[in-house]
Amino acid sequence: MPMSSPTPRVDAELVAALRIDLESAGYTVDGVASLLGPLASGALDREQPLPAQRVTAASDHPVATLVRLFALGDPVDAAEVAAALPTLGVLGATALRLVRSEGDAVIAHCDLRPYADDTHGWWVASDLSELATGRPLDVDHVLGIGGASTTLASWTPRTPVNSALDIGTGCGVQALHLSTHAQDVTVTDVSDRALAYTRFNAALNGETWTVLAGSMLEPVAGHGFELVVSNPPFVITPRTGAVPLFEYRDGGRAGDDVVSHLVGAVGDVLVPGGVAQLLGNWEIAQGADWRERVRGWVEGTGLDAWVVQREVQDPAEYAEVWSRDGGHHPGTAEFDAMYAAWLDDFASRGVGSIGFGVITLQRPVGERAPFVDLEELRGPLTGPVGDAVAAGLAARTWLAEHGEDELLSTPWRVADDVIEERAGRPGAADPSVIVLRQGGGLRRSLRLSTEGAAYLSVADGEVTPTQAVVAIAAVMDTDEDGVRAAVLETVRAGVRGGFLLAP
């Protein structure tokens, strides 16, 4: 396998010059999207470079040059690179180990592209993708911005904190997000190559992080953090030697032990009230419920746990995804060997399916029993849901700290984004199904009983559930205890799901 490219070097003066040039060129997410247009942008997102190559070849704009060089990995004429980076120059870019010269052409050593959330813009350097190099990835490949990293960023609460930790930082994407709301950011990774990219990305974006080498939590033993995030190397990988052990996705343990170990250990670095937001895979035994597996991880940790399963794949689907992931293609001997290794590995443990999801953990502030909430939530979500996660965590904490009497004596109100749907047989006097739906956040639905729907119709922030129970029982001419039980169930589910808010 070819030798890995050199990693970027941090030189304060040269990095500052690069930042000036990228800003002046308009090398931003919006700038690239405007240049490429929706067709080429969409194709590039699907790892199809041809439309973007056609657009950028026809343009002399600096953004076109930078896309060709750093995103597509194409050789670019040195004069064009010099024009796109007038302050840094080709010599400066070479000194930073971003590029190398070959004759009259300049070739990138790394991927460097803009990245943004709703209010912040950055640049992120990482290793060139298989799309750019035309060959499978090296085992020490440093991944750029992938689907898992954007998922974690979307689900992470952005509540201001003093201290935050990014475990297995990779190129530092999560740390960039943490820098928007954390006073001090610490990152760890076992890969020296990844940490070199992290240091460069911190410098390029004007950030200062504590960067520590070591596996998972080992470098921060004895320290405490208010927020911990991790997109760990969670891919379940056969230990047979048939599958390359990519550092960015393999944590050196069999099965799903990487994630289970992290779940069991992360409480050691959480301060009271501290939150950990993690991604993970878990194995589901043939015929079993995924909750059986994950519940065993979280119970006994002393932490609150809220786990959302987002996707499920069978062993063949999982094998296909991760056999392709490193740049190998169906029909090749390498691909078939990896595919078979995964199938054999899962069969050896009786695995029927593999779940993927988001794990939110919290260290309780006071003495109380931790809550455990394991739910399945499929389907697309719109935009970042960190605020909804923060609200959901706060609601679950409130429920864990308050009893039925307080729940029923609070004048809840229906959230503004909630609508009610009713369905029934044509001509029927009453609906057979009543469902609440959220328009934003996690976009949940909640099926209601008749009593629950009656309560929600008056949940305006002034009427308490207890008051409503009396009125509903009178109107329905039924026992108050039965109505109370039904309303209590609705209120508890409504508060937990964000359908009902405190006044």
C-alpha positions in Angstrom: 0.0 0.0 0.0 1.4 3.5 -0.8 2.9 5.6 1.9 0.5 8.0 3.6 0.9 11.7 2.6 2.5 14.1 5.1 0.2 15.8 7.6 -0.1 19.6 7.7 2.4 21.6 9.7 1.4 24.4 12.0 3.3 27.6 11.4 1.4 30.6 12.8 2.5 33.1 10.2 1.8 30.8 7.2 -1.5 29.6 8.6 -2.6 33.2 9.1 -1.7 33.8 5.4 -3.8 30.8 4.4 -6.7 32.0 6.4 -6.5 35.4 4.7 -6.5 33.8 1.2 -9.4 31.5 1.9 -11.5 34.4 3.3 -10.6 36.6 0.4 -11.4 33.9 -2.2 -14.8 33.4 -0.7 -14.0 29.7 -0.1 -17.0 29.1 2.1 -19.9 26.6 2.0 -22.1 29.2 0.3 -19.3 30.2 -2.1 -18.7 26.6 -3.2 -22.4 25.9 -3.5 -22.9 29.1 -5.6 -20.0 28.2 -7.9 -21.0 24.5 -8.4 -24.7 24.9 -8.6 -27.2 22.2 -7.3 -26.5 19.6 -9.9 -22.7 19.4 -9.4 -23.0 19.9 -5.6 -25.4 17.0 -5.3 -23.3 14.8 -7.5 -20.2 15.6 -5.4 -22.1 14.8 -2.2 -22.7 11.4 -3.8 -19.0 11.1 -4.5 -19.4 11.6 -8.3 -16.8 14.2 -9.3 -17.4 14.6 -13.0 -20.0 17.4 -12.8 -17.9 19.4 -10.4 -14.8 18.9 -12.6 -16.7 20.2 -15.6 -17.9 23.3 -13.7 -14.5 24.2 -12.1 -12.6 23.6 -15.4 -14.7 26.2 -17.1 -14.1 28.8 -14.3 -11.1 30.9 -13.4 -12.5 31.9 -10.0 -10.3 31.2 -7.1 -13.0 29.0 -5.5 -12.9 26.8 -8.6 -9.2 26.5 -8.3 -9.4 25.6 -4.6 -12.1 23.0 -5.2 -10.1 21.3 -8.0 -7.0 21.3 -5.8 -8.3 20.4 -2.4 -11.7 18.7 -2.9 -11.3 16.9 -6.2 -7.6 16.2 -5.8 -6.8 17.2 -9.4 -3.4 18.5 -10.5 -3.7 22.3 -10.9 -1.4 24.7 -12.8 1.0 26.4 -10.4 0.1 29.8 -11.7 -3.6 29.3 -10.9 -2.8 28.1 -7.4 -0.6 31.2 -6.9 -3.5 33.4 -8.0 -5.9 31.7 -5.7 -3.5 31.9 -2.7 -1.7 35.2 -3.3 -0.7 35.8 0.3 0.5 32.3 1.1 1.8 31.3 -2.3 2.7 27.9 -3.6 5.9 27.9 -1.5 4.0 28.7 1.6 1.4 26.0 0.9 4.3 23.6 0.3 5.9 24.6 3.6 2.7 23.8 5.4 2.8 20.4 3.7 -0.6 21.0 2.1 0.7 20.5 -1.5 3.6 19.4 -3.6 4.8 20.5 -7.0 5.2 18.2 -10.0 6.6 20.1 -12.9 4.2 23.0 -13.6 1.4 21.4 -11.6 0.5 21.5 -7.9 -1.0 18.5 -6.2 -2.7 18.5 -2.8 -1.5 16.3 0.0 -4.8 16.7 1.8 -8.5 17.6 1.5 -9.3 21.1 2.7 -12.8 22.4 2.4 -15.2 24.8 4.0 -17.7 23.6 6.6 -20.5 25.4 8.5 -23.4 25.2 10.9 -26.3 27.7 11.0 -24.1 30.6 12.3 -20.5 29.6 12.1 -18.1 28.9 9.2 -14.8 27.0 9.3 -12.3 25.1 7.2 -11.5 21.5 7.8 -8.4 19.6 6.6 -8.3 15.8 6.4 -6.8 13.1 4.3 -7.8 13.0 0.6 -10.7 10.7 0.0 -10.8 7.7 -2.2 -12.7 9.8 -4.7 -9.6 12.1 -5.0 -6.8 9.4 -4.8 -8.5 6.8 -6.9 -7.3 4.0 -4.6 -8.4 2.4 -1.3 -7.8 4.3 1.9 -4.7 3.8 4.0 -5.3 2.2 7.4 -4.2 5.4 9.2 -6.6 7.6 7.0 -8.0 10.6 8.8 -11.6 11.0 7.9 -13.1 14.4 7.0 -16.7 15.4 7.5 -18.9 12.3 7.2 -22.4 11.3 7.9 -21.7 10.1 11.5 -19.9 13.3 12.4 -22.7 15.5 11.2 -25.2 13.3 13.0 -23.3 13.7 16.3 -23.0 17.5 15.7 -26.7 17.8 15.1 -27.7 15.8 18.2 -25.3 17.5 20.6 -26.9 20.1 23.0 -25.3 23.5 22.6 -25.9 24.6 26.2 -22.9 26.9 27.3 -20.4 25.0 29.4 -17.0 25.6 30.9 -15.3 22.4 30.0 -15.9 20.0 27.1 -14.2 16.8 25.9 -14.1 15.3 22.4 -13.1 11.6 22.6 -11.5 10.2 19.4 -11.5 13.6 17.8 -10.2 12.6 14.3 -9.7 15.8 12.4 -11.5 17.9 15.1 -14.9 18.5 13.6 -16.8 18.1 16.9 -14.2 20.3 18.7 -15.0 23.1 16.2 -18.7 22.9 17.3 -17.8 22.7 20.9 -15.7 25.9 20.6 -18.9 27.8 19.9 -20.3 27.2 23.5 -17.5 25.8 25.6 -14.8 27.9 27.4 -12.2 25.1 27.4 -12.1 22.2 24.9 -10.0 19.1 25.3 -9.6 16.5 22.5 -8.1 13.0 22.6 -7.2 10.5 19.9 -5.0 7.4 19.7 -3.8 8.4 16.2 -0.9 10.8 16.0 -1.9 11.5 12.4 -5.4 12.5 13.4 -4.0 14.8 16.1 -1.7 16.5 13.6 -4.8 17.4 11.6 -6.6 18.5 14.7 -3.8 20.9 15.7 -3.7 22.3 12.2 -7.5 22.8 12.0 -7.5 24.5 15.4 -4.8 26.9 14.2 -6.5 27.6 10.9 -9.8 28.4 12.6 -8.2 30.5 15.4 -8.9 28.0 18.2 -6.8 26.8 21.1 -7.6 23.3 22.4 -5.9 20.9 24.8 -4.8 18.1 22.5 -3.9 14.8 24.2 -2.6 11.6 22.7 -4.0 8.3 24.0 -6.8 5.8 23.8 -10.3 7.0 24.6 -10.5 8.2 28.2 -7.0 7.3 29.3 -5.5 10.8 28.7 -8.1 12.5 30.9 -8.2 10.1 33.8 -8.9 12.1 37.0 -10.4 15.1 35.1 -14.0 16.2 35.0 -16.1 17.7 32.2 -19.5 19.2 31.8 -20.0 17.9 28.3 -18.4 14.9 26.6 -18.9 14.0 22.9 -17.6 11.1 21.0 -18.0 9.6 17.5 -16.0 6.6 18.5 -14.5 3.9 16.2 -17.7 2.0 16.7 -17.7 -0.2 13.5 -18.0 -3.8 14.4 -15.0 -5.4 12.7 -14.0 -9.0 12.4 -10.7 -9.8 14.0 -9.7 -12.4 11.4 -7.3 -10.2 9.4 -9.5 -10.2 6.3 -10.8 -6.7 7.0 -8.4 -3.7 7.1 -8.3 -2.2 10.6 -8.9 1.5 9.7 -8.0 3.6 12.7 -11.0 6.0 12.2 -13.5 3.2 12.5 -12.0 0.3 14.4 -11.3 0.5 18.2 -9.4 -2.7 18.6 -12.1 -4.7 20.3 -14.4 -7.5 19.2 -18.1 -7.0 18.5 -19.6 -3.9 20.0 -17.3 -3.8 23.0 -15.8 -0.4 22.0 -19.1 1.3 22.6 -20.2 -0.7 25.6 -16.9 0.0 27.3 -17.1 3.7 26.6 -20.7 3.8 28.0 -19.5 2.1 31.1 -16.5 4.3 31.6 -17.5 7.8 30.6 -19.2 8.5 33.9 -15.7 8.7 35.5 -15.1 12.0 33.7 -18.6 13.6 34.1 -19.2 16.1 36.8 -22.6 16.2 38.5 -25.0 17.4 35.8 -22.5 16.6 33.1 -23.7 15.1 29.8 -22.2 12.7 27.4 -23.4 12.5 23.8 -22.2 9.4 21.9 -22.9 7.5 18.7 -22.7 3.7 18.5 -23.5 0.4 17.0 -24.9 -2.5 19.0 -25.4 -6.1 18.1 -28.9 -7.6 18.4 -29.2 -11.3 18.9 -31.5 -13.2 16.6 -35.1 -12.8 17.8 -34.1 -10.4 20.6 -35.1 -6.8 21.3 -32.3 -4.2 21.0 -33.2 -2.8 24.3 -32.1 -5.9 26.1 -28.6 -5.4 24.8 -28.3 -1.6 25.5 -30.1 -1.7 28.9 -27.3 -4.0 30.1 -24.8 -1.4 29.2 -26.4 1.5 31.0 -27.9 0.0 34.1 -25.4 0.0 36.9 -23.4 3.0 35.6 -25.2 5.4 38.0 -26.0 7.6 35.0 -29.2 8.7 33.4 -29.5 7.2 30.0 -31.6 8.1 27.0 -30.8 6.0 23.9 -32.5 6.5 20.5 -32.1 3.8 17.9 -32.1 5.4 14.5 -31.3 2.6 12.1 -31.2 -1.2 11.9 -29.3 -3.3 9.4 -29.1 -7.0 8.9 -25.6 -8.6 8.8 -25.5 -8.5 5.0 -26.4 -4.9 4.7 -23.8 -4.0 7.4 -21.1 -6.0 5.6 -21.9 -4.3 2.3 -21.7 -0.8 3.7 -18.4 -1.2 5.5 -16.8 -3.4 2.8 -17.3 -0.4 0.4 -16.4 2.2 3.0 -12.6 1.9 2.6 -12.7 2.3 -1.2 -13.1 -1.4 -2.2 -15.7 -2.3 -4.8 -18.1 -5.2 -5.2 -16.9 -7.9 -7.5 -13.3 -7.7 -6.3 -11.6 -10.5 -4.3 -10.9 -8.1 -1.5 -14.5 -7.0 -1.2 -15.8 -10.6 -1.3 -13.3 -11.7 1.4 -14.4 -8.8 3.7 -18.1 -9.5 3.1 -17.6 -13.2 4.0 -15.6 -12.3 7.1 -18.4 -10.0 8.4 -21.1 -12.7 7.8 -19.0 -15.3 9.5 -18.3 -13.0 12.4 -21.9 -12.1 13.1 -23.0 -15.7 12.7 -20.5 -16.9 15.3 -22.3 -14.7 17.9 -25.8 -15.3 16.7 -26.3 -11.7 15.6 -29.5 -11.1 13.7 -29.2 -7.4 13.2 -27.2 -4.3 14.1 -28.6 -1.2 15.5 -27.2 2.4 15.2 -28.2 5.2 17.4 -27.5 8.1 19.7 -26.6 7.6 23.3 -27.2 10.5 25.8 -25.9 10.0 29.3 -26.1 12.3 32.3 -24.6 12.2 35.8 -27.5 13.1 38.2 -26.9 16.2 40.4 -28.4 14.8 43.6 -29.2 11.4 45.2 -31.9 9.8 43.1 -32.5 6.7 41.0 -31.1 7.3 37.4 -33.7 7.1 34.6 -33.3 4.8 31.6 -35.3 5.6 28.4 -34.7 3.5 25.3 -36.8 4.4 22.3 -36.8 3.9 18.6 -37.1 6.9 16.3 -36.7 6.4 12.6 -37.2 8.8 9.7 -35.6 12.0 8.6 -35.1 15.0 10.8 -34.9 18.6 9.7 -31.9 20.6 10.9 -30.0 20.4 14.2 -31.9 18.8 17.0 -29.5 19.7 19.9 -32.1 22.0 21.4 -34.7 19.3 21.3 -32.2 16.9 23.0 -31.5 19.4 25.7 -35.2 20.0 26.3 -35.8 16.2 26.3 -33.0 15.6 28.8 -34.4 18.4 31.0 -37.9 16.9 30.8 -36.7 13.4 31.7 -34.7 14.9 34.6 -37.8 16.7 35.9 -39.9 13.5 35.7 -37.2 11.6 37.6 -37.1 14.3 40.3 -40.9 14.8 40.8 -43.8 12.5 41.7 -47.3 12.0 40.4 -48.8 14.7 42.5 -46.5 17.4 41.2 -47.0 16.1 37.6 -50.7 16.4 37.9 -50.7 19.8 39.7 -48.6 21.6 37.1 -50.6 23.6 34.5 -48.9 22.2 31.3 -49.4 23.7 27.9 -49.3 22.1 24.5 -46.1 23.1 22.5 -46.6 25.5 19.6 -45.4 23.0 17.0 -47.8 20.3 17.9 -50.8 19.4 15.8 -53.6 16.8 16.3 -54.8 14.3 13.7 -58.0 12.3 13.9 -59.0 9.4 11.8 -62.0 7.1 11.7 -64.4 5.1 9.5 -66.5 7.2 7.1 -69.7 8.2 8.9 -68.5 7.3 12.3 -69.5 9.6 15.1 -66.1 9.4 16.9 -62.6 9.0 15.6 -60.9 5.6 16.1 -57.4 7.1 16.1 -56.2 10.4 17.7 -52.5 11.2 17.2 -50.3 14.2 18.1 -47.5 15.1 15.8 -44.5 17.5 16.3 -43.7 19.8 13.5 -40.0 20.3 14.6 -37.4 18.8 16.9 -37.4 15.1 16.9 -40.8 15.0 15.0 -42.4 12.5 17.3 -45.9 11.2 17.2 -48.0 10.2 20.2 -51.2 8.2 20.1 -53.9 9.4 22.5 -56.7 7.9 24.5 -60.0 9.7 24.5 -59.3 11.0 28.0 -55.8 12.1 27.0 -57.2 14.0 24.0 -59.8 15.6 26.2 -57.1 16.8 28.6 -54.9 18.2 25.8 -57.7 20.2 24.4 -57.6 22.3 27.6 -53.9 22.2 28.3 -53.3 25.9 28.0 -50.8 26.6 30.8 -53.6 27.5 33.3 -55.6 24.3 33.8 -53.9 21.5 35.8 -54.4 17.9 34.9 -56.1 17.4 38.2 -58.6 20.0 37.4 -59.2 18.6 34.0 -59.7 15.1 35.4 -62.7 16.2 37.4 -64.3 17.9 34.4 -63.6 15.1 32.0 -65.0 12.5 34.3 -68.2 14.5 34.7 -68.6 15.0 31.0 -67.9 11.3 30.2 -70.0 10.2 33.2 -67.3 7.8 34.3 -65.0 7.1 37.3 -62.4 9.7 38.1 -59.8 7.1 39.0 -59.9 5.7 35.5 -59.7 9.1 33.9 -56.9 10.1 36.2 -54.8 7.1 35.2 -55.3 7.8 31.5 -54.5 11.5 31.8 -51.5 10.7 33.9 -50.1 8.4 31.2 -50.7 11.1 28.6 -49.1 13.8 30.6 -46.0 11.7 31.4 -45.5 10.8 27.7 -46.3 14.3 26.6 -43.8 15.9 28.9 -41.1 13.3 28.1 -41.7 13.7 24.3 -41.8 17.5 24.3 -45.5 17.7 23.5 -46.3 19.4 26.8 -44.2 22.2 28.3 -44.2 23.9 31.6 -46.1 27.2 31.7 
